[in-house]
Amino acid sequence: MRGKVGVIGAGAWGTALAQSLASDGSEVLLWARESELVAEINSKHGNSLFLPSARLAETIRATGDLGELAALPVLLLVVPAQFLASVISELPRGERDVVLCSKGIEAATGRLMFDVAADAAPDARLAVLSGPTFAHEVAAGLPTAVTLACSGGEAQWDRLSPLIARSGFRPYYSDDVIGAEIGGAVKNVLAIACGVVEGLGLGQNARAALIARGFAEMLRFGLARGARAETLSGLCGLGDLVLTCSSTSSRNFSLGLALGKGLSAAEALAGKNSVAEGAATAPVLAQIATHEGVDMPIVQSVCRLLKGEAPAGVVVEDLLARPLRAEQEADT
């Protein structure tokens, strides 16, 4: 058993991380905004709203008071990207390790989660956890590997990795926080595109091509923003992209699937408990790419679909009609 860790956010991913941390008997304090969810986790050891498949460890205790987490030296921040600023600003100030586990770009400002957290919690020592992770598999203890990118370098890694690693949950070290963040944000948008391919019945060849060309867009954008190619070629980039572009367990893939079958974005998103981060990330990602001269035609096409500017079939036809050129050409 290791030291107590706090997890802020009791959605599917936050709950799964809490379950992983508690798998060796460690105590975990899990914050949830919903009072009824706090009560259910503490009394029934379950989360029927976001992760109904998991029976939670009894060493997980839920709270609705962020102040209770203030004394903990390590916090995992696992709230939806668009709410991260408001939640972290409510957290009492203090020097602590804060691991960012949300994937996205703040729609209102274009900031990555690292920049949002650095502004709201300047005393925090920030790290980014990202990689190919379906929550229900992590909660079940199935083997999972992730990137843990530490802004504090190896000293921070030495503090955090023993607290986070478990027999079925293996972090790998990086100091490229920009790459880890960009991989997680961009793959959500590309997963929507892959869902569209599935919804239109275009086949496995088309999906494989889209993953490859989508990764080229991720790499171009990442390099333009200061990320390293090897980071984006790893777990938090290509690894996460392959996972979320291949299964309806991905909320973003499921959104694209609905768009491909003819639903509007509003119809596809209605009544969902969980957030498809790619829907909020796509417009701001496309805007940044255009401003910085980074060609991202797949991302732009997803934006057209989300805005309802054209049906899925037309958007795909437009992509296929782009001029022919070399695969490795810098501006393709």
TAQUIUR-V132903 format. One line per field, one symbol per residue. psi: psi as a letter, one per 20 degrees, with the letter a starting at -180 (. if undefined). A space follows every 10 residues. Layout:
psi: ???
This chain:
psi: paqpqqpook aggggggggg hiijjqppoo pqhphhhggg ghhilrnhgh miipoqqijp pqqjohhhih ipipppolqq hijgghghhi ppqqorpoop jqoapohhij qrhghghhgh miiqoqrppq anopghgghi jqppprpopo hjbhggghgg ghhhqrhjoo qqqqjnhggg ggghghhhgh hgghhggghi kirhghgggh gghhhhgggg gghhjjrqhh giibgieggh gggijjqiip hgghghghgh jiqrggghip jphqpnhhhh hgghghgggg hjkpomhggh hhggghikhq rgggggghgi jqqqrqhjph j.
